[in-house]
Amino acid sequence: MFTKVRNAFKIKDIRDRLIYTFFALIIVRIGCLITIPGINPELIKSFFDSFAGSDFANALTGGSLESMTIFALNISPYITSSIIMQLLTIAIPKLEELQKDGEDGRKKIAEITRYLTVALAVLQSAAMSIGFANSGYLEKDFKTIAIVVISMTAGSAFLMWLGENITEKGVGNGISIILLINITSRMPKDISNLYKQFIKGADNTINAVISAAVILAVIIFVVVFVVILQDGERRIPVQYSKKVQGRKMVGGASSHIPLKVNTAGVIPVIFASSLLQLPVVISQFFGITPASGMITKNGETVHASVWQMMLKMFSQDSWFNFKSFSEFKYTLGLVVYILLLIFFAYFYTSITFNPIEVSNNMKKQAGFIPGIRPGKPTTDYLTHVLNCVIFIGVTGLAIVAIIPIFFQGTFNANVSFGGTSIIIVVGVVIETLKQVESRMLVRHYKGFLND
């Protein structure tokens, strides 16, 4: 491995790209520490500490959200705008034409995505600053709110620009690389918390050893499982018939259609988590917090409202609490979560992979699946295989997403990175290594992923 790293630095182009990416990520981390003027970080942090479902958002922003730094929004607006543009490309014929119009069309879509990112950043920062002002966490005057909105919007736009430059001048996958460094920046603190809670705080040496073994085993299992899930694919064989072109006989080659097991990537988990947390987030801005049974309000014990109990069911922090049935019943929210995962997995895959279009393209190129007739039988076969692959993939996603939630609810193992974060980290690392490897192989060096 060290030899491969040394070989990578021997190539000037790769060395320059690695150095550029390194310094760009340093800038990202510095920006995550610069607090917005007029903000009391301790006050905002106390708000997010009591804010249900904020761990995932803090992980994606590298902790800058709870500190309200200039990078508080980070690249979240860009991710949202990219997803919106993908959905609109299917719904609006003109955007679909642009996508099929080669490089020029893709550049136009990228430009629209940038403008949409800035607009979303303005809306999100304005909503957050007004919400904080109404809740007493921020001074309620136009100047303070304007500074917060401008700072957060500028920070998000800068990170978008930096991510695109990492893609062009660095190792590639700029936005994903920024997301990766944000998530990994909080992992040492989370590992330290687990050590203090379960190993250092254990009753005796045996319990400490068992705790360390369990933590290590769970981490290794999840990482290995995610690697298998990310790289797994179902290959559908395709045979092309021979035909005469001029005086030559062409065709007759065999190929395959690769269907990734995790066809939708991390999108279903992000969408499902966001949608499930939306009522909780909106309610907490209005001072309504998740609660169960009897609660204390103004020194008096009162019954929690039905809405507060529903919010508790939607909060992942309330799942897998085995202390009593009255608390465990809120794990029913897991059923809603899994249903949302399945829905978004099938929905997003249906947008990105069209069996009818693939079948028609194969027919035009005189291609066929062995044993399957061209036309509708091929479309039906592709649809059936795709549905099976999606189900396997979403089952794997559910397992990875639920494992950290289970340990958090059962053993109170609070960490900012969960299954979603691990999927992002592993996916980005594998993809980046493949890109660096491809550049090395061009110059006859062995890549990182080959022995």
VEXDREN-2710 file (C-alpha; in Angstrom, 1 decimal):
% VEXDREN-2710
k/r/px/py/pz
1/MET/0.0/0.0/0.0
2/PHE/2.8/2.4/0.9
3/THR/4.5/1.6/-2.4
4/LYS/1.3/2.5/-4.3
5/VAL/1.0/5.8/-2.4
6/ARG/4.7/6.6/-3.2
7/ASN/4.0/5.7/-6.9
8/ALA/1.0/8.1/-6.9
9/PHE/3.2/11.0/-5.6
10/LYS/5.8/10.3/-8.3
11/ILE/3.3/11.3/-11.0
12/LYS/3.2/15.1/-11.2
13/ASP/-0.4/15.3/-12.3
14/ILE/-1.7/13.1/-9.5
15/ARG/0.6/14.7/-6.9
16/ASP/-0.7/18.2/-7.9
17/ARG/-4.3/17.0/-7.6
18/LEU/-3.8/15.4/-4.2
19/ILE/-2.1/18.5/-2.9
20/TYR/-4.8/20.8/-4.3
21/THR/-7.5/18.6/-2.6
22/PHE/-5.6/18.5/0.7
23/PHE/-5.4/22.4/0.9
24/ALA/-9.0/22.7/-0.2
25/LEU/-10.2/20.5/2.6
26/ILE/-8.1/22.5/5.1
27/ILE/-10.0/25.6/4.0
28/VAL/-13.3/23.7/4.5
29/ARG/-12.4/22.8/8.1
30/ILE/-11.2/26.3/8.9
31/GLY/-14.5/27.7/7.6
32/CYS/-16.4/25.3/9.8
33/LEU/-14.7/27.0/12.9
34/ILE/-15.5/30.6/12.0
35/THR/-18.7/31.7/13.8
36/ILE/-21.1/34.1/12.2
37/PRO/-21.0/37.6/13.7
38/GLY/-23.7/38.3/16.2
39/ILE/-24.2/34.6/17.1
40/ASN/-23.8/33.1/20.6
41/PRO/-22.4/29.6/19.8
42/GLU/-23.1/28.2/23.3
43/LEU/-26.8/29.3/23.1
44/ILE/-27.2/27.8/19.7
45/LYS/-25.5/24.6/20.8
46/SER/-27.8/24.2/23.7
47/PHE/-30.7/24.4/21.3
48/PHE/-29.4/21.7/19.0
49/ASP/-28.5/19.5/22.0
50/SER/-32.2/19.4/22.8
51/PHE/-33.2/19.2/19.1
52/ALA/-34.4/15.7/18.1
53/GLY/-32.8/14.4/14.9
54/SER/-30.1/17.0/14.7
55/ASP/-27.2/14.4/14.9
56/PHE/-27.4/13.5/11.2
57/ALA/-27.5/17.1/10.1
58/ASN/-24.5/18.0/12.3
59/ALA/-22.6/15.0/10.8
60/LEU/-23.2/16.2/7.2
61/THR/-22.0/19.7/8.1
62/GLY/-19.0/18.6/10.2
63/GLY/-20.5/20.1/13.3
64/SER/-20.7/23.6/11.8
65/LEU/-24.5/23.7/12.0
66/GLU/-24.6/23.4/15.8
67/SER/-21.9/26.1/16.1
68/MET/-23.6/28.3/13.5
69/THR/-20.4/29.0/11.5
70/ILE/-20.2/30.6/8.1
71/PHE/-20.4/27.0/6.7
72/ALA/-23.5/26.1/8.8
73/LEU/-25.5/25.1/5.7
74/ASN/-22.5/23.5/4.1
75/ILE/-23.4/21.7/0.8
76/SER/-26.9/20.7/1.9
77/PRO/-28.5/23.2/-0.5
78/TYR/-26.4/21.9/-3.4
79/ILE/-27.4/18.3/-2.7
80/THR/-31.1/19.3/-2.4
81/SER/-31.0/21.3/-5.6
82/SER/-29.2/18.4/-7.5
83/ILE/-31.9/16.0/-6.4
84/ILE/-34.7/18.5/-7.4
85/MET/-33.0/19.0/-10.8
86/GLN/-32.9/15.2/-11.3
87/LEU/-36.6/14.9/-10.6
88/LEU/-37.5/17.9/-12.7
89/THR/-35.5/16.5/-15.6
90/ILE/-38.0/13.6/-15.8
91/ALA/-41.0/15.9/-15.3
92/ILE/-40.1/18.7/-17.7
93/PRO/-39.4/17.7/-21.3
94/LYS/-37.2/20.8/-22.0
95/LEU/-34.8/19.8/-19.2
96/GLU/-34.8/16.2/-20.5
97/GLU/-33.8/17.5/-23.9
98/LEU/-31.0/19.5/-22.3
99/GLN/-29.7/16.4/-20.5
100/LYS/-29.6/14.5/-23.8
101/ASP/-27.9/17.5/-25.6
102/GLY/-24.4/16.4/-24.8
103/GLU/-21.8/18.5/-22.9
104/ASP/-23.5/21.9/-23.6
105/GLY/-26.8/20.6/-22.2
106/ARG/-25.2/19.3/-19.1
107/LYS/-23.4/22.6/-18.6
108/LYS/-26.7/24.5/-18.8
109/ILE/-28.3/22.1/-16.2
110/ALA/-25.3/22.6/-13.9
111/GLU/-25.7/26.4/-14.2
112/ILE/-29.4/26.1/-13.3
113/THR/-28.4/23.9/-10.4
114/ARG/-26.1/26.6/-9.1
115/TYR/-28.7/29.3/-9.2
116/LEU/-31.2/26.9/-7.4
117/THR/-28.6/26.2/-4.8
118/VAL/-28.2/29.9/-3.9
119/ALA/-32.0/30.3/-3.8
120/LEU/-32.4/27.4/-1.5
121/ALA/-29.5/28.6/0.7
122/VAL/-31.3/32.0/1.0
123/LEU/-34.6/30.3/2.0
124/GLN/-33.0/27.9/4.5
125/SER/-30.8/30.6/6.2
126/ALA/-33.7/33.0/6.4
127/ALA/-36.0/30.4/7.9
128/MET/-33.4/29.3/10.4
129/SER/-32.5/32.9/11.4
130/ILE/-36.1/34.0/11.8
131/GLY/-36.9/30.8/13.7
132/PHE/-34.0/31.4/16.1
133/ALA/-35.0/35.0/16.5
134/ASN/-38.6/34.1/17.4
135/SER/-37.3/31.5/19.9
136/GLY/-35.0/34.0/21.6
137/TYR/-31.7/32.4/20.4
138/LEU/-30.9/35.4/18.2
139/GLU/-31.5/39.2/18.4
140/LYS/-34.7/40.0/16.6
141/ASP/-33.6/42.8/14.3
142/PHE/-33.2/43.1/10.6
143/LYS/-29.4/43.8/10.7
144/THR/-28.6/40.6/12.7
145/ILE/-30.9/38.4/10.5
146/ALA/-29.4/39.9/7.3
147/ILE/-25.8/39.2/8.5
148/VAL/-26.8/35.6/9.3
149/VAL/-28.5/35.1/5.9
150/ILE/-25.7/36.6/3.9
151/SER/-23.0/34.7/5.8
152/MET/-24.7/31.3/5.5
153/THR/-25.6/31.8/1.8
154/ALA/-22.1/33.0/0.9
155/GLY/-20.6/30.1/2.8
156/SER/-22.8/27.5/1.0
157/ALA/-22.1/29.1/-2.4
158/PHE/-18.3/29.1/-1.7
159/LEU/-18.3/25.4/-0.8
160/MET/-20.3/24.7/-4.0
161/TRP/-17.6/26.5/-6.0
162/LEU/-14.8/24.8/-4.1
163/GLY/-16.4/21.4/-4.6
164/GLU/-16.6/21.9/-8.4
165/ASN/-12.9/23.0/-8.4
166/ILE/-11.9/19.8/-6.5
167/THR/-13.7/17.9/-9.2
168/GLU/-11.9/19.7/-12.0
169/LYS/-8.4/20.3/-10.4
170/GLY/-8.4/17.8/-7.6
171/VAL/-9.0/14.0/-7.3
172/GLY/-12.6/14.3/-8.4
173/ASN/-16.0/13.9/-6.6
174/GLY/-15.6/17.4/-5.1
175/ILE/-19.0/17.7/-3.4
176/SER/-18.7/14.1/-2.1
177/ILE/-15.1/14.7/-0.8
178/ILE/-16.4/17.7/1.2
179/LEU/-19.2/15.6/2.6
180/LEU/-16.6/12.9/3.5
181/ILE/-14.3/15.2/5.4
182/ASN/-17.3/16.7/7.3
183/ILE/-18.5/13.2/8.5
184/THR/-15.0/11.9/9.3
185/SER/-14.1/15.0/11.3
186/ARG/-16.6/14.0/14.0
187/MET/-15.7/10.4/14.1
188/PRO/-12.7/10.7/16.5
189/LYS/-15.0/12.5/19.0
190/ASP/-17.6/9.8/18.7
191/ILE/-15.1/7.0/19.1
192/SER/-13.8/8.9/22.2
193/ASN/-17.3/9.1/23.6
194/LEU/-17.8/5.4/23.1
195/TYR/-14.5/4.6/24.8
196/LYS/-15.4/6.8/27.9
197/GLN/-18.9/5.4/28.1
198/PHE/-18.4/1.7/27.6
199/ILE/-14.8/0.9/28.1
200/LYS/-13.3/3.4/30.6
201/GLY/-16.7/3.5/32.4
202/ALA/-17.1/-0.3/32.6
203/ASP/-17.5/-1.9/36.0
204/ASN/-14.6/-4.3/35.5
205/THR/-11.9/-5.4/33.0
206/ILE/-14.0/-8.2/31.6
207/ASN/-16.9/-5.9/30.7
208/ALA/-14.5/-3.4/29.2
209/VAL/-12.9/-6.1/27.0
210/ILE/-16.4/-7.4/25.9
211/SER/-17.6/-3.8/25.2
212/ALA/-14.4/-3.1/23.1
213/ALA/-14.9/-6.3/21.2
214/VAL/-18.5/-5.6/20.4
215/ILE/-17.9/-2.1/19.3
216/LEU/-15.0/-3.2/17.0
217/ALA/-17.0/-6.1/15.6
218/VAL/-20.0/-3.9/14.8
219/ILE/-17.9/-1.3/13.1
220/ILE/-16.0/-3.9/11.0
221/PHE/-19.3/-5.7/10.1
222/VAL/-21.0/-2.5/9.0
223/VAL/-18.1/-1.3/6.9
224/VAL/-17.6/-4.7/5.2
225/PHE/-21.3/-5.0/4.6
226/VAL/-21.5/-1.6/3.0
227/VAL/-18.5/-2.4/0.8
228/ILE/-20.2/-5.5/-0.4
229/LEU/-23.5/-3.6/-0.9
230/GLN/-21.8/-0.8/-2.8
231/ASP/-19.9/-3.0/-5.2
232/GLY/-22.5/-5.8/-5.6
233/GLU/-24.2/-5.9/-9.0
234/ARG/-26.4/-8.2/-11.1
235/ARG/-25.0/-8.7/-14.6
236/ILE/-27.6/-9.4/-17.3
237/PRO/-26.0/-11.0/-20.4
238/VAL/-26.6/-9.4/-23.8
239/GLN/-25.8/-11.0/-27.1
240/TYR/-25.6/-8.9/-30.4
241/SER/-26.5/-10.5/-33.7
242/LYS/-24.1/-10.5/-36.6
243/LYS/-25.0/-8.2/-39.6
244/VAL/-23.5/-7.1/-42.8
245/GLN/-22.3/-3.5/-43.1
246/GLY/-20.8/-2.9/-46.6
247/ARG/-18.5/-5.8/-47.3
248/LYS/-17.8/-6.6/-43.6
249/MET/-19.6/-8.8/-41.1
250/VAL/-20.0/-6.9/-37.8
251/GLY/-21.6/-7.6/-34.5
252/GLY/-21.8/-11.0/-32.8
253/ALA/-20.2/-9.6/-29.6
254/SER/-21.4/-10.4/-26.1
255/SER/-21.8/-7.9/-23.3
256/HIS/-23.8/-7.4/-20.1
257/ILE/-26.1/-4.8/-18.4
258/PRO/-24.7/-4.1/-14.9
259/LEU/-27.5/-3.5/-12.3
260/LYS/-26.0/-2.4/-9.0
261/VAL/-27.5/-4.0/-6.0
262/ASN/-27.7/-0.6/-4.3
263/THR/-29.3/1.0/-7.3
264/ALA/-30.4/4.2/-5.6
265/GLY/-27.4/4.7/-3.4
266/VAL/-27.9/6.6/-0.2
267/ILE/-30.8/8.7/-1.6
268/PRO/-33.6/6.5/-0.1
269/VAL/-32.1/6.8/3.4
270/ILE/-31.6/10.6/3.1
271/PHE/-35.2/11.1/1.8
272/ALA/-36.8/8.8/4.3
273/SER/-34.9/10.3/7.3
274/SER/-35.6/13.9/6.1
275/LEU/-39.3/13.2/5.6
276/LEU/-39.7/11.4/8.9
277/GLN/-38.0/14.3/10.8
278/LEU/-39.8/17.1/9.0
279/PRO/-42.8/17.2/11.4
280/VAL/-40.4/17.1/14.3
281/VAL/-38.3/20.0/13.0
282/ILE/-41.2/22.2/12.2
283/SER/-42.9/21.5/15.5
284/GLN/-39.8/22.3/17.5
285/PHE/-39.4/25.7/15.9
286/PHE/-42.9/26.4/17.3
287/GLY/-42.0/25.2/20.7
288/ILE/-43.7/21.8/20.5
289/THR/-41.3/18.9/21.5
290/PRO/-41.7/15.1/21.3
291/ALA/-43.1/13.7/24.5
292/SER/-44.8/10.6/25.9
293/GLY/-47.2/9.9/28.7
294/MET/-47.0/12.4/31.5
295/ILE/-44.8/15.5/31.2
296/THR/-43.8/18.3/33.4
297/LYS/-44.9/21.8/32.3
298/ASN/-44.4/24.9/34.4
299/GLY/-43.9/22.8/37.5
300/GLU/-47.1/20.8/36.9
301/THR/-47.5/17.3/35.6
302/VAL/-49.8/17.1/32.6
303/HIS/-50.7/14.7/29.8
304/ALA/-48.7/14.9/26.6
305/SER/-50.8/15.7/23.5
306/VAL/-51.5/13.1/20.8
307/TRP/-49.3/15.2/18.4
308/GLN/-46.4/15.2/20.9
309/MET/-46.7/11.4/21.2
310/MET/-46.7/11.1/17.4
311/LEU/-43.6/13.3/17.1
312/LYS/-41.9/10.9/19.6
313/MET/-42.8/8.0/17.3
314/PHE/-41.2/9.8/14.4
315/SER/-38.0/10.6/16.3
316/GLN/-35.3/7.9/15.8
317/ASP/-34.0/8.7/19.3
318/SER/-37.1/7.0/20.7
319/TRP/-36.8/3.6/19.0
320/PHE/-35.6/0.4/20.6
321/ASN/-36.1/1.6/24.1
322/PHE/-36.7/-1.7/26.0
323/LYS/-37.1/-0.2/29.4
324/SER/-40.9/-0.5/29.3
325/PHE/-43.6/-1.2/26.8
326/SER/-44.9/2.3/27.0
327/GLU/-41.5/3.4/25.6
328/PHE/-40.9/0.5/23.2
329/LYS/-44.2/1.1/21.4
330/TYR/-42.8/4.2/19.8
331/THR/-40.5/1.8/17.8
332/LEU/-43.6/1.6/15.5
333/GLY/-42.1/4.6/13.8
334/LEU/-39.5/2.1/12.4
335/VAL/-42.3/0.5/10.3
336/VAL/-43.0/3.9/8.7
337/TYR/-39.3/4.4/8.2
338/ILE/-38.9/1.1/6.4
339/LEU/-41.9/1.7/4.2
340/LEU/-40.5/5.1/3.2
341/LEU/-37.1/3.5/2.4
342/ILE/-38.8/0.9/0.1
343/PHE/-40.9/3.6/-1.6
344/PHE/-38.0/6.0/-2.3
345/ALA/-35.7/3.1/-3.5
346/TYR/-38.3/2.0/-6.1
347/PHE/-39.2/5.6/-7.0
348/TYR/-35.7/6.9/-7.5
349/THR/-34.6/3.8/-9.4
350/SER/-37.6/4.1/-11.7
351/ILE/-36.4/7.6/-12.6
352/THR/-32.8/6.6/-13.3
353/PHE/-33.4/3.2/-15.1
354/ASN/-36.1/2.7/-17.6
355/PRO/-36.5/-0.9/-18.8
356/ILE/-38.6/0.1/-21.8
357/GLU/-35.9/2.5/-23.1
358/VAL/-33.1/-0.1/-22.4
359/SER/-35.2/-2.8/-24.3
360/ASN/-35.8/-0.5/-27.3
361/ASN/-32.1/0.4/-27.5
362/MET/-31.1/-3.2/-27.4
363/LYS/-33.6/-4.0/-30.2
364/LYS/-32.2/-1.1/-32.4
365/GLN/-28.7/-2.5/-32.0
366/ALA/-29.8/-6.1/-32.8
367/GLY/-29.1/-7.1/-29.2
368/PHE/-31.0/-9.6/-27.1
369/ILE/-30.9/-11.4/-23.8
370/PRO/-30.3/-15.1/-24.3
371/GLY/-33.5/-17.0/-23.9
372/ILE/-35.6/-13.9/-23.9
373/ARG/-37.4/-12.6/-27.0
374/PRO/-36.9/-8.9/-27.9
375/GLY/-39.6/-6.3/-27.3
376/LYS/-42.1/-6.7/-24.4
377/PRO/-40.8/-10.0/-23.0
378/THR/-37.3/-8.3/-22.6
379/THR/-39.0/-5.3/-20.9
380/ASP/-40.9/-7.6/-18.5
381/TYR/-37.7/-9.6/-17.8
382/LEU/-35.7/-6.5/-17.0
383/THR/-38.5/-5.1/-14.8
384/HIS/-38.7/-8.4/-12.9
385/VAL/-34.9/-8.6/-12.3
386/LEU/-34.8/-4.9/-11.4
387/ASN/-37.5/-5.2/-8.8
388/CYS/-35.7/-8.2/-7.2
389/VAL/-32.4/-6.3/-7.2
390/ILE/-34.0/-3.2/-5.7
391/PHE/-35.6/-5.2/-2.9
392/ILE/-32.2/-6.8/-2.0
393/GLY/-30.6/-3.4/-2.1
394/VAL/-33.1/-1.7/0.1
395/THR/-33.0/-4.5/2.6
396/GLY/-29.3/-4.0/2.9
397/LEU/-29.8/-0.3/3.3
398/ALA/-32.4/-0.9/6.0
399/ILE/-30.0/-3.2/7.9
400/VAL/-27.1/-0.6/7.8
401/ALA/-29.4/2.3/8.7
402/ILE/-31.0/0.4/11.6
403/ILE/-27.9/-1.0/13.4
404/PRO/-26.7/2.3/14.8
405/ILE/-30.3/3.3/15.7
406/PHE/-30.7/-0.1/17.6
407/PHE/-27.5/0.4/19.6
408/GLN/-28.4/4.0/20.4
409/GLY/-31.9/3.1/21.7
410/THR/-30.9/0.0/23.5
411/PHE/-27.5/0.9/25.0
412/ASN/-27.6/4.7/24.7
413/ALA/-24.6/4.7/22.3
414/ASN/-24.9/8.2/21.0
415/VAL/-22.8/8.9/17.9
416/SER/-23.2/11.5/15.2
417/PHE/-22.4/9.1/12.4
418/GLY/-24.9/6.4/11.6
419/GLY/-25.5/3.9/8.8
420/THR/-26.2/6.7/6.3
421/SER/-22.9/8.4/7.1
422/ILE/-21.0/5.1/6.8
423/ILE/-22.6/4.4/3.4
424/ILE/-21.5/7.9/2.2
425/VAL/-18.0/7.5/3.6
426/VAL/-17.4/4.0/2.1
427/GLY/-18.9/4.9/-1.2
428/VAL/-16.9/8.1/-1.6
429/VAL/-13.6/6.4/-0.6
430/ILE/-14.1/3.5/-3.1
431/GLU/-15.1/5.9/-5.9
432/THR/-12.1/8.2/-5.3
433/LEU/-9.6/5.4/-5.1
434/LYS/-11.0/4.1/-8.4
435/GLN/-10.4/7.5/-10.0
436/VAL/-6.9/7.8/-8.7
437/GLU/-6.2/4.2/-9.7
438/SER/-7.4/4.8/-13.3
439/ARG/-5.0/7.7/-13.6
440/MET/-2.1/5.5/-12.2
441/LEU/-2.9/2.6/-14.5
442/VAL/-2.6/4.9/-17.5
443/ARG/1.1/5.2/-16.5
444/HIS/1.5/1.4/-15.9
445/TYR/1.5/1.6/-12.1
446/LYS/-0.6/-0.7/-9.9
447/GLY/-3.7/0.9/-8.4
448/PHE/-4.8/1.0/-4.8
449/LEU/-7.5/-1.6/-5.3
450/ASN/-5.4/-4.2/-7.0
451/ASP/-2.6/-6.3/-5.5
END
